Amino acid sequence: MKKLFNVLQQLQQRMFGGSNDVNRINNTDLDVMDCVFFEQMEAESKELRQLCAELRNYTKVNRELCQDIFGLFFRVHPMLKAVPPRGTEVNRQQEELIVKSKEYQELRGYSVVDEYTSVSATIVFLKALLEQLEQDKDLRDLFQQQDNMDSDEDSKDQEGQGQGQGTGQQQQEQQEETEQQKQEREERQQRRQQQEEQLNKSMAEQKQKMRKLVRGALQQASNEAGETSGIISALGWGDEGSEFNRLPIEDKKYFLEQVRRTKGSMVELIGKMKQITLTARKEKIKSSQMAICGVTVGNNISKVLPSELMLLRHPAYRGYFYKKYADKQLMQYELQVRNNMGKGSIIVLVDDSGSMYNIPREMARGACFGLADIAKTDKRNFAVNIFSERGQEWKRQYPKGQMNIQETIDLIEAGFGGGTSYEGPLLWAMNLIEKESGEFKDADIVLITDGYCDIDNSFRKKLIQAKKKNNFSVIAVTLDNAPAHMRDWCDHIYTNFNQDSIIDMMQKF
């Protein structure tokens, strides 16, 4: 909310503070809101500020170029001016090459009204441009020619003779001065024409090189944007009310880099599991009735309050609507299923032994995140124990399924290897259920394993008695055939770890 307040405050100052320098020498048709957004992003991103400053070493219209590039990525309907302002011709050539490329259209699928993606894409482009400028003297000369363009305005003619004032000699001198000014204007026009012809010739010679630079940078930016979008979607960081949406640019970058250090295949599988979970939930709520239970924030257009939609009717507030949409801060109805869909809390035990590594480990972690997503959606308590050999356990509890960004990353990275021991994590789960505080008294246990383990008879009896006493279930998901010993203490065993079995398992929760 603080960030949004700052943006609105700057907008008010621009609109009512008498500033009229917006869009003066920009090629992109930016409005006040776009300029405020860029300044906010520039303040948040150290890297963007540095690159913009470095570009100043090569051209004096560096900031205008940065603003234009950001606007092309961020704006809903970006437009280039019909005629480029004098002294920005090279900027304009780059921007025309951007909007005409197929890579740009791909990138726009991610960047429109998305501040982080637009800033990231701008940074990628500026890095590529600066790298080329450092190596290529012809390109440096091109920007220098742009900066040397004679942009002085034509001087106004001096006033003619005063009506009946001054001597004849003074009137003659004034007339001579006027003629001199005319000659100077003609000389300036000729010089400008020569400068334009030379600049146009130089730009034509460098066009192919510039096109290659633009397409390469945009392709890189598009690939990174797709990867970022996949991570955000997979981990639920783009969901309504997500902590991630409220973070400054640098913090978002930090957490995304942390995730990228892990196996990309695991994050991809988590994303697939999220979609499977959604499918399971849709199947479960087909016959359920929804009711309005309050007001929340988000960007689900089908739930947005009419008062928010009214912002779109006025051009001055349209940008504000897009801003709230991008930040998932639009006021919308909160819906609730009339019947009680969920059962109770969920406790997940994840086998992380050596035999579970690579694909089995990723599949197990994906199923864990799928169940975590159910708990978060239904505001049910969630607990997880990632275990290996006796004494090797990573245990966490998440009230109402809420998991912050760092906790999400920690869950992805947690692991051991080695052997397998069920007794420790099962005992931990049983103790959670029996706690006097009662947070998990209604919980069921999900064990995800390859099944290469056993428990002794005394613990088996203890587990079966606890199940009867506290009325909880144990559901096993095995990545191999389930050993016979599991059948007398598991209520259900899924041996085929595929989409159909996972959907069926998810529907039980």
N, C-alpha and C positions, 0 to 999 in steps of 0.2 A: 504493500500500500504506500510506503514511503517513496518508492521508486515512481509509482504512478503519480503521486502528489507533486514530485519534482518536475515531472514532464508537464503536468497541467499548469504549474506555476510558470515555467519557462514559456509555455504556449500563450498564457495570458499576457506576459511581458511583451512577447513578440507582436501579438495582435493589437494590444492597446497601449503599448509603450512608445509608439511612434517610429519604430524601426521599419525601414523600407528598403533594406539592402538584400532581402531574400531574392535568390534566383537572378542576381545581377549578371554574373558572368558564368553561370552554369549552363550546360547544354541540356541537361535533364530538366523537365518542367516540374520542379520541386515546389511544394507548398510549405507553409510555416511549420506544420506538424512534422513533415519529413526532416526539416532542418533541426527541429528540436530532438527528434529521435536520434539523428546522427550525432548530435552533440552529447546526448546522454550515453550512447554507445561508445563514443570516443573517450568520455570520462571514465567509463567502466573498463575499457580494454587498453591495457598498457601497450600491447603489441600493435594495435591499430594506431595509437598515437605515435609510436616510434616510426612506423613505416611511413606515415603521413609526413613526419618531420624529415625523414631520409629523402623522400621524394622532392623535398624543397631544394636539395642540392642540384637537381636537374631541371626544375621548372618552377616558375613563380606562381603558377596556377595549380599547384599540387593539391591544395585542400579542395578546390572545386572539382578536380578529377576524382578524389576520394568520395566526395559527396555524391557525385553523379553515379559512380559505380554502385555505391550502396543503394541509391534510389532505384536503379535498374533492377536490383535483386529484390528489394523490399516492397516497393510500391505495388498496389493492386493493378493499376493501369499506367505503367510508366510510358512517358512520351518524350521524344527528343524535339527540341525547338526546330522550327522550320529553317531558320538561319542561325548558324553557330556564331556566338559573340566573337568579335575580332580578338585574336590572340589566344584562342582555344581550339584552333583547327585540328591540331594533332590529337587533343583530347577527344574531339568529335569523331575523328576517324576510328579510334579505338572503340568508342561506344557504339558506332554504327556496325562495326565488325562483331561486337558482342551480340547485339539484338538480332543480327541476321544468322547467327550460328544455331545449329540444332542442339548443341551442348547447352546453350543458354536456356532453351525451352525445357530441357530436362531438369536443369538446376532450379528453374522457377517453380517446379512442382514441389520443391522443398522450402524455398526461400521466401515466398510471398507472405508478408506480414509476420515473418518469423525473424525476430531480431538476431538470435544467436547464429542461425544459418546464414543470414545476410552479412553479418559481420565477418564470419568465418570465410565466406566466399570472397568478400572484399579483401581480406588479408591474403588469401591464396593468390588472387590476381595481382596485388601490389608486390608481393614477394617475387612473383615471376617477372613482373615488369622491371623491378629494381635489379634483379639478377642479370637481365638482358642489358639494361643500361650500363651496368658495370663492365660488361664484356664488349659491347658494341658501340664504337665511336660514331658510326653513322646515325644510330638512334639518338645518341646524345646530341649530335648536331641538329637533328630534326627538332627536338624540343627547344634547342637554343634559337633556331630560326623562328619558332613560334613566339618565344619570349621577346625577340628583337623586332617583332612586328610593330610598326608605327601606329600606335593607338590613340595619339593625341586627337582631340576633337578639333574640328575646324573652328577657327576663331571667328567671332562675329565681326561683321563690318562695323567700323566706327560710324557713329551717327553722322549723317550728312551735314551739310551746311546748316548752321543755325538760321532760323527764320529771320532774315534781316539783320543778323548779328555778325560781327567780325568784319575785318577789312577784306578787300578783294584778295590781298596777298595771303591772309590766313585761310581763306576759302580754297585758294589754289593749293596750299600745303596739305589741307585735309583731303582734297581730291587726289593728290599725289600719293598720300599714305594709303588711301583706299585701293588704288591701282597696285601698290606694292603688296598689300595683303592678298589681293586677287592672284598675283603672280606666285606668292608663297603657297597659297592653297593649291594651285595647279601643280606646283612642284611636289607638294606632299602627296597629292593624288597619284601622280606619276610614280613616285617612290613606293607608295603602297601597292600599286598595281604590279610593279616589278617584284616586290616582296612576296605578294600572293602567288605570282606565276612561279617563282623559284620554290616557294614552300609546297605548292601543289605538285610540282615536278618531283621534289624530294619525297613527298608522301607517297606518290605513285610508285617510286622506286623501292620504297620500304614496305609497301602494302602487303606483299606476300609474306614477308618476314613477320610483320605485325599480326597477320591472320593466323599464322602458325602459333605465335605466342598466345594469342587470345584463346584459340581453341584448346590448346594444351592446358592452360590455366583453368578454363571452365570445366574441362573434363575432370581434372583433379578435384576441383571444388564440388562437382556433382557427385563424384565417387565418395568423397568425405561426407557430404550431406546425406547420402543414402545410408552410409554406415552409421552416422549419428542418429538418423531417424530410426533405424532398426534397433539400436541400443535403447533409445528413449522409449520406443514402443514396447520392446521386450520386457523392460524392467518397470514399466508402469509409470515412468517419470513424466509422461505427458498426460496422465489422467487428471480428471477434475480435482482441483485443490492440491495438486502435487507440490511438494516442497521445491522441486527442481525448477518449476516455472517462476518462482519468486527470487531465485538466486541471481546475483550479478554475473556478467559475462565471464569473468576470470574464474569464479567458483564453478560454473558449469563446465568450463574447459578442464579444470583440475579433475573433477569427478569422471568426466568422459575419458580422459587420458588414463585414469586408474583402471577403468573397465577395459580399455583397449589393450592393456598389458596382459589380460587374461586371454584364454583361448576364445577366439571369435566364434568357433563352432558351438561352444557352450551357450553363449549369449543368443546365438541364432536358434538353438534348440529351445531355450527358455521362451523365446518369442513364439515359436511354433506351439509350445505347450500352453502359452497364454491363449492362443487362438482356439486350441482344443478345449480349454476350460470355458471359453465363451460359448462355444458350440454346445457343450454339455449344459451350461446354464440356460441357454435358449430353449433347449429341449425340455428342461425342467420347468420353466416358467410359462410354457405355452398356454396352459390352462389356468394360470394364476392371474388374479386381478390386481391392478395397480391403483394406488390412491395417492393424492397429494398430501404430503405430511409436513411441508415447510418450504423454505427458500434457501438455496445455496448458491455457489458460484461455479462457473464452468464455461464451456463453449459449445454445448449441445444445442444447436439451433432449434430443434423440435421442442425443447423445454424452456427456451429463453422467454422472459417476461415481456409482455407487449411494450412496457415503458422503455426497455432497452432497445427494442426494434425501432422505436420512434426516432432514435438517434440517426438512423440511416436516411431519414426524410430531409435532414438539413445538412447542406454541404460542409458547414463549419464544424459539425459534430461527427461527420462520417469517419474521419481519421481516428477520433476518440473511440468509436465503436470497434474499428479494426484493431486498435491497440488492446482494448479489453478482450477481444476475441482471441488475439495471439497469446495473451497472458492468461487465458482461461479465467477471466474475472467478470464475465457477464452474469448478472443475476438471473437465475433460472429456478424453475420448480424442482423440488426434491420429491421423488416418487418412492413409494414403498410397496412391496408385495403384501397384500392383505393376509394371506395365509403364511404360516411359519415354514419357510422353505428349508432353512438350515437346521441341522440337529444341534450340535453344540460345538465346543472348542475342538481344535485339531492339534494333535501331537504327531510330528513326523520324525521317524528315526531313519537316518540315511547311512547305509553301509558305505564306508570309504576305504575299504581294504585294498591291498595291492591288486587283487583279482578284479576290482571294480574300475580300474583306471581306463583312461581314454573314452571310448564311446559309452560303455556302461556307466561310467561316472557322470558324463554329461547328461545322459538320459535320466539318471536318478536325480540329479540336481534340477533338471527341467521339471520333472514331476513334483519335486518339492516346491518349486516356485509356483507351479500351477495351483497347488493346494493353498499356498500362502496368498495367492491372488483371491481365491474364494473367501478365505478368512478376512482379508482386507475389505472386500466388497460387502460382506455380510456383517462386518464389525464383530467378528468372533475371535476369541483369544486363540493365539497360535504359538506353538512351541516347536523347536527343532533341535535335534541332537545328531550331529555328524560324528560317527564313531569308527573306530578301527579295533586295535587290540585292547585288551583290558587296561583301563585307565586312560585311554586316549579318546577323549570326548570333547566336542565343541558344542556347548549348550547355550541356547538363547530363548528368551520368552518375549513375545510381542503382544501386549494388550490390545484387544480389538483389531489385531492383524496389522497394526501400524508399524511400518519399518522405514526408518529414515534412509537417506542416500548412502551414508557410510556403512550402515548396517547391511544394506543390500549388497554392496561391494564385498564386505567381509564374508557374507554368506556364499558368494560366488567363489572367493579365494580360499575358504577354509578347506583343509584336507590333511590326510595323514599318510595312508599307505600301510603296508604291513599286513598283519593277520586280522581275524574277525572275532569279536566277542559280543553276543547279544545281551547277556545278562545285565551288564552295567546300564546301558541305555533303557532296557525294559524296566529295570528297577527304578530308574530316574522318572520314567513316565508314570509308573504306578504311584510313586510318591507325590508327583504333581497332582494326580487325580484325588489323592487322599488328603491333600493339604487342608488344614482347618479354614483357611481363607476362602476356599471354594472356587477360585478362578477357573479351575479345570475339572471341576467335579462332574461336568457333563461331557467330558472329552472322549473321543475315540482315538485309537492309535493306528498309524499307518507305518508299516515297516517296508522299506525299499532296499532290496538286497539281491545278491546272486545266489543266496541260499547255502553257501559253503560254510556252515557253522551248525552247532547244536547247543542245547542247554541241558544241564543235568536234571535228573528226575525230581530232586527236592525243589529246585527253582520252578520246574514245570508245574508241579502241584501248587506252589505258592501263587503263580501267575493265574492258573485256572480258578483258584479260590477268590483271588482279588477281582477277577472278571465277574464272578457271580455276585460278590458282595457289593461292588460299585457300579454294576450294570454298564460296563463299557465293552467295546468290540476291538479286536485286533485284525486289521486288514493287511495282508502281505502282498507286495508287488515284487515278484521275482523275475530277474532277467535271464533265468535258466529254469529248468524243471525244479519244482518245489520238492525238497526232501520230505520223506514220509513223516519225519518227526514233527514237522510244522503243522500238520493237519489236525492234531488234537488240541492245539492252543490258538490257532488262527480261525476266525469266523469266516473268512473268505480269502482265497489265494488267486491272484491273477498271474498266470504263468506266461502269457503272451503279451509282451510289452509293445503293443501297437496302438494305433489311434482308436480303434473300436473299444479295446479293453480299457484304455485310459478314460475315454468318454464315459464308459459305464461306471468306472471307479469314481470319477469326479461327480457323477450324478448322485452318488450315495451321500455326498456332502453338500 
